[in-house]
């Protein structure tokens, strides 16, 4: 039999061997686990990099994201333009991504703005201009214009004016539009009116609406939307807010409830009380359908809506400048639509890609296609000299009227447009005021209430400004 001493030695060696084995098993397990983890991490990083813009190692191109809010025909045209840019050179690739409405896209941008995860380009509606400038998210395109000696004189000045602040261009105009008055030429003829001569002043519109009114058709209508009110104030030379329409400093007081705004509300109130005004609410489709079905003879629309009005109406369609108050000179219109903003915080080569795409978008050929596809203005006037545009205008001279109104606009603070970060809230105040007006409320009283609501919104925004 083995002695107790020998047994003790054997047991000790066995314990040491077991400890050593467990140690190496543990080390081996950790090594395998680490290898697996690194492998998964590398795979995830590769997948993540595939999803993110940047340099495409395979194609050797710089890839960037372009967030936009175009749908329908606008999206189809934009996708084709992006494809054309990508095929025109071998250094950059733009990926156009629909982000919903302007509001939805801007909400998404807030979560990544100013970081490397932001899209290189974002389309933002014109009333978001003040917010974008103050946000810290963007790189003004003026820096690239200066570096590249890009000639801005080739672009439409009355469009550029809106997006310039203190002489600096912050974003590149893209889909630009203004309001126009669209009317039923056939109805004019039946009423004994000259179909080639639309009314110009408020009093002329009121008189014409009375002659056009029938049991089935109203004489005039305007969408219950703040944009049209702003335009009717601006064409009189009126300002929307103080501080030179918010362009020489942060606006603190609404001015739209002054004489110019009251002229607009009295104009609408007069026709509403006379029964010649048709109230079709806040939906663009509803008022356009009312015109096509001959429920209203004249109405305010966007210049981008002209093509649809012509296509959908079973009668001859006329297009005219927006009306203005009798006691003033016509100033013109303020640009609407949206522009393209370059992100700050992204890689330098991505900014360069964004700038090259923006320049491509301004070329006459691209702008001619965009204008004909969508009805939006060409930001490069040379596009109107393209043969396909000339042919379209010859067939539909109504398109030319929209451009002439823009180019006849008198440059000034009023027509340059207001800059406030709370424009959506202010527009809602105007909507409420218009709705109350059509219910019989006093024009000045509801305008003052809208001004007070706008003042409160501006006060809060100015206090919370970064």
Secondary structure, DSSP 8 states (H G I E B T S, - for coil): ---HHHHHHHHHHHHHHHHHHHHHHHHHHHHHHHHHHHHHHHHHHHHHHHHS-EEETTTTEEEEEEEE---HHHHHHHHHHHHHHHHH-SSEEEEEEE-SSHHHHHHHHHHHTTSTTS-SEEEEEGGGHHHHHHHS-EE-THHHHHHHT--GGGS-HHHHHHHEETTEE-SEEEEEE-EEEEEEHHHHHHTT--TT----BHHHHHHHHHHH--SS-EEEE--S-HHHHHHHHHTTT--SBHHHHHTSS---SB-TTSHHHHHHHHHHHHHHHHT-B---TT-HHHHHHHHHTTSEEEEEEEGGGHHHHHHH-SS-EEEE---B-TTS-------EEEEEEEESSS-HHHHHHHHHHHHHHTSHHHHHHHHHHH----SSGGGGGSHHHHHHHHH-THHHHHHHHHHT---SHHHH----TTHHHHHHHHHHHHHHHHTT--HHHHHHHHHHHHHHHHHHHHHH--
